Amino acid sequence: MPELPEVETIARGLANVVTGKTIADVRVTMAKIAVAPPGVNFARALRGERIAAAGRRAKFIVLELASGRRLTVHLRMTGRLIFQAAGAAAPYPYTHIRLGFSDGSGLCFADVRQFGRMRLLEAGDPWDADGGVEPLSEAFTSEAFVSMLDGRRTPIKTFLLDQKHISGVGNIYACEALWEAGIRPNRRSQKVSKPARRRLHGAIRDVLLRSIEARGTSVDDYVDAEGLKGGFQNQLSVYGRLGQPCNRCGTPIVRTVLGQRGTWWCRGCQK
Ligand SMILES: [Zn+2]
């Protein structure tokens, strides 16, 4: 599932190519994927709309429309948002929604497994993704993170994955940040020392920023808005590296299961 760096990369790519474009034609071939408020026809409402901006909130891509409406997109497991320049012969494979722009270019929402959603929100409709703090925002300070863990009995990795606390960190970056900070994934959150919490705060931001720099991690289906794979899979320290030597201490990486999620870590240097 795409996490913050992948969604951020897609949003930045889209901002470059769809901002200012006018939607001339909307084709929906899988009704459940296009969600609109009751009584609103998704395709009809979008025709004639201009895209004012593209950005990200949590793991959602948000297209701001000139009328004040918003389109939010969650890619879930296998969703892809692909921009097509004018003259594309056919929609991207498995496209269920295609927004055709007045200049002949278009935006395809493709999803093999059909769990993704594109949701239309009316101007002023309340919407707050998942509610957690953005880990790259100024609000996510070291002090704020240190106190977030007070009194939390859940394993630290499970805490990191809970989108109510921090938005956009999923399995890959939780594993990587815990390795970088030298913390066992199953340590109870409240038992993580203050210095270790500060290290983890820095590691979360560091791993997310480095992945954005590399345009995300392509271990599953993720591709950016141009259909290109990311590069951070070549920089992973633990995720998916079962049996390979730890880059820091040489101990073979193990895989355990925590909160029903595969968890890669080093018994040698994560305490
Ligand atoms: Zn190690």
Boltz pocket constraint, residues with backbone or C-beta under 6 A from the ligand:
constraints:
  - pocket:
      binder: B
      contacts: [[A, 246], [A, 247], [A, 248], [A, 249], [A, 250], [A, 251], [A, 266], [A, 267], [A, 268], [A, 269], [A, 270]]
      max_distance: 6.0
